[in-house]
Amino acid sequence: MRIILSFVAVLSLATGCGAGTTNPPGGGGPDAAASAADAGSSNALGQACTTAADCPSTRPHECVFLQSGNPNLGYCSPTCTVDSDCMGGYTGPATGTPTCFVPDQPGLCSILCDTSADCPGDLTCIITGGPVNVCATQ
């Protein structure tokens, strides 16, 4: 069942949004105090970023930009191989579901949502038009 659900999610997200971990044009990161405060956390999934340097390095993170989100502001994602890698240490709303899937970026996390209340920090729930919705920056 998990494989089928993952396949449905892959099809839905792949058609609704793309992702990248490259630096967006016009960079400039979140304020240094916010980055320093989050640097000690083991899972910064959902923290706003403009480059991977804005994310904690104590556990490898990337800065993810979803095509349907803000092209200049991404979110931090720990690297992953299974869903539990995204869930461990996650401090966002309990109603959001961290999962080890970002379209075109294997090994990174996204957060599945029903409403923006399911998303941490500066993220909002993006309606993909498929069976799942994801948290992204606006």
N, C-alpha and C positions, 0 to 999 in steps of 0.2 A: 504494500500500500504506500509506503514511504517513497519508493522509486516512482510510482505513478504520480503521486502528489508533486514530487520534485520536478518531474517531466512537465506537468501542467504548468507549474510555476515558471519553469524555464521558458516555455513557449509564450506565456503571457508577458513576462517581463522583457523578453528579447524583442517582442513586437512593440512594446509600449515605451521602452527606454533603453538607452545604452549607457555605458559607464566608461570612465577612464581615470587614470591616476596621474595624468600629466598635469603640469602646472597650468592654470588658466591664464589668459592674457590679463595684464593690468594688476597682477598679484597684490600683495599687501595683506598681512595676516591679522588674525584677531589680536586684541591687546595682549601684551606680554604677561600681564598679571593673570589673565584667564588661562593662558598656556602653562604658566608656571604652576598654577594651582592644580591643574589636571595632570601635570607631568608625573606625579607619583602614583596615579591610579593604574591598575593593571589592565583595565578594559575601558578605553575612552570611546567606545562605539557611540556615535551620534554627536560627538563634540565637533563644533564648526571648525573648519580649517581652510587654508588656501594652498598649503603645501604639506608634505609629510613631516616637515620640520616643525609644524604646529602641533603635531601629535606626539604622545609619549614614545620614547624609544626603549623604555624598560621592557616592553613587550612589543615586538615589531608591529607597527601600524602603517597604513597607507592613507592618503587623502583621496576619497572617492568622489567623483563628480558624475551625477546621473544626468543623462541628456534631458530629462523632463524637469530637472531642478535648475537652480541658479548656476550659470556657467562660470561664475567667479568665486563661488563659495561652495565647498564640499563638506564632507563629514569624515571624521576619523573612523577607520575600521581596523581591528586587529586582523592579522592573517589567520587563516583557518583551513582546516581540512574536513571538519565535521561541524554540525550545528552547535554542539556543546562548546566548541572553541569560541563561538560568538557569545554564548550565554554566560560563561564563567566570568564572574566579576562585573557583569553588566548592571549598571545602576539606573537605567532609564525606567520609564513606566512599566509596571508589571503586565499591562495589557498589550504592549508591543511584543512581537515575536522575533527575536534575533535569529537569523538563518545564514548559513554559509553559502550564499549565492548572490553574486552581482553579475548582471549580463556582461559578457565579453571579458570579465575579469575573474578568472578562477582563483579561489583562495582568499576571497574577501567577503565581508559580512554586509548584509542589509537587514532592515527591520521591517517586517510585515505589519500592516496596520489596517484598522477599519475607520478610525477618525484621527485627527491631529492630536487628540489627547493621548493616543498610543505612542507618540513620538517624543523623544527627549529633546531638551534644549531648544535650539533654533530650527529644528526640523518640523516639517508639516507632512501630513499624509497626502500623497499624490495618487489620484485615481488613475489607474492604468488602462481601464476598460476591459481588463481580463479578470480572472478569478481571484487575483491577489493585488493589493495596493502596497506601496512602499513609502517609507519615510525619506524625504529629501529636503534639501535647502530650497528656499524660495527667493 
